[in-house]
Structure formats: C-alpha cells, structure tokens
Amino acid sequence: EEPSPPPEPPNNSQKEIDEKLKPYVDSLLNLKGTGNAHLFKKSQKEPEKIPVKDLAKTIEQSTDINIIVFDGLVTQRLVEMASNKGINEIYATKIGNVSKMPANIKLYKREDFE
C-alpha cells in the first residue's frame, strides 16, 4: 500500500512539483544558506558545484550550462548574461529587480516550492 503524499501547504500556489523540475528544486532547497551554486550542463549528469561569488565569471566562460541553481539573488545582469549564453532556467533564493525579462528564460524562487 502506497503512503499518501503529505498535504500541501494551504498558501502554496504551485501545483505538485513537475517531475522535470524536481532535481533542480531539490538542489535549490539543499543549497539554502550555503552560498553555493549548482550548474547543470547538457553534457553532464551531475551539476558543477561552485561558490556564488564565481557565478558570473563561470557563466561567461561556459558554453553548455542550461540550468543554474544558486543560493542568492537573481539580478538583471545575471539574467542578461544567462540569456546570452542560452541558459533556460534559473532557480534562486530570491528574485531581485529584474525589469527586462528575456523570453527565453524562466526564473524560479525558493518560496515557489517551500
């Protein structure tokens, strides 16, 4: 007999977490308070783990990151850099003041999943 899933928090606007998002959501929740980032690349199964302070430099030098998960604040600069590098999704602690949102990127913040 399958155990029933835990009840969802009442203020949660998210539906059940999409299976495709689950590894990234788990990664985001595990990064809480670490100051680290996980870079998911098309060519690798396991994410590259780096300090958030190296995130911008690493994005600039990379060609095959498709998803960024990090313990920090999404900024306009980060969104534009990611967009220029073909990164599709960013999962972060918070989303800052992003006024120009490129069409090719989805942003997720931790409270979407907590």
C-alpha positions as CSV (number, residue, x, y, z in Angstrom):
1,E,0.0,0.0,0.0
2,E,1.4,3.4,-1.1
3,P,1.8,6.0,1.7
4,S,-0.3,9.1,0.8
5,P,1.7,12.2,-0.1
6,P,2.0,14.9,2.6
7,P,-0.7,17.6,2.4
8,E,0.3,20.7,0.5
9,P,0.7,23.9,2.5
10,P,-2.5,26.0,2.1
11,N,-0.8,29.1,0.7
12,N,1.1,27.2,-1.9
13,S,0.1,28.4,-5.4
14,Q,2.4,25.8,-7.1
15,K,0.8,22.6,-8.1
16,E,2.7,19.5,-7.4
17,I,6.3,20.0,-8.4
18,D,6.7,18.9,-12.0
19,E,8.9,15.8,-12.2
20,K,11.2,17.5,-14.7
21,L,11.9,20.3,-12.2
22,K,12.3,18.1,-9.2
23,P,16.2,17.7,-9.3
24,Y,16.6,21.4,-9.6
25,V,14.1,22.2,-6.8
26,D,15.8,19.6,-4.5
27,S,19.1,21.2,-5.4
28,L,17.8,24.7,-4.5
29,L,16.4,23.6,-1.2
30,N,19.7,21.8,-0.3
31,L,21.7,24.9,-1.2
32,K,19.9,27.1,1.4
33,G,22.4,29.1,3.4
34,T,25.5,27.6,1.6
35,G,26.4,30.5,-0.7
36,N,27.0,27.9,-3.4
37,A,25.7,27.4,-6.9
38,H,25.0,24.2,-9.0
39,L,25.4,24.5,-12.7
40,F,23.6,21.9,-14.7
41,K,25.1,21.2,-18.1
42,K,23.7,19.4,-21.1
43,S,26.8,17.2,-21.2
44,Q,26.9,16.1,-17.6
45,K,24.7,14.2,-15.3
46,E,26.0,15.7,-12.1
47,P,25.9,19.5,-11.6
48,E,29.1,21.5,-11.3
49,K,29.3,23.0,-7.8
50,I,30.9,26.5,-7.4
51,P,30.8,29.4,-4.9
52,V,28.2,32.0,-5.9
53,K,30.9,34.6,-6.0
54,D,32.3,32.8,-9.0
55,L,29.0,32.5,-10.8
56,A,29.3,35.4,-13.2
57,K,32.8,34.5,-14.3
58,T,31.9,30.9,-14.7
59,I,28.8,31.7,-16.8
60,E,30.9,34.0,-19.1
61,Q,33.5,31.2,-19.7
62,S,30.9,28.4,-20.2
63,T,29.2,27.3,-23.3
64,D,27.0,24.4,-22.2
65,I,25.2,25.3,-19.0
66,N,21.4,25.1,-19.4
67,I,20.2,25.5,-15.8
68,I,21.6,27.5,-12.9
69,V,20.6,26.8,-9.3
70,F,22.0,29.0,-6.6
71,D,21.7,30.3,-3.1
72,G,21.4,34.0,-3.8
73,L,19.5,36.9,-5.5
74,V,18.8,36.9,-9.3
75,T,19.8,40.3,-10.8
76,Q,19.2,41.9,-14.1
77,R,22.8,41.4,-15.1
78,L,22.7,37.7,-14.3
79,V,19.5,37.2,-16.3
80,E,21.1,39.0,-19.3
81,M,24.3,37.0,-19.1
82,A,22.4,33.8,-18.8
83,S,20.1,34.7,-21.7
84,N,23.1,35.5,-23.9
85,K,24.6,32.1,-23.0
86,G,21.5,30.1,-23.8
87,I,20.7,29.2,-20.2
88,N,17.0,28.3,-20.0
89,E,16.2,28.3,-16.2
90,I,17.4,29.9,-13.1
91,Y,16.5,28.7,-9.6
92,A,17.5,31.1,-6.8
93,T,16.7,32.1,-3.2
94,K,15.1,35.4,-4.4
95,I,14.5,37.4,-7.5
96,G,15.7,40.9,-7.4
97,N,14.6,43.9,-9.5
98,V,14.5,42.3,-13.0
99,S,12.7,44.7,-15.2
100,K,13.6,43.4,-18.6
101,M,12.8,39.7,-18.7
102,P,14.2,37.8,-21.8
103,A,11.6,35.5,-23.3
104,N,14.0,32.5,-23.3
105,I,14.5,32.2,-19.5
106,K,12.3,31.0,-16.7
107,L,13.0,32.2,-13.2
108,Y,12.0,30.3,-10.0
109,K,12.5,31.4,-6.4
110,R,12.7,29.2,-3.4
111,E,9.4,30.3,-1.9
112,D,7.7,28.9,-5.0
113,F,8.5,25.4,-3.7
114,E,8.5,25.7,0.1
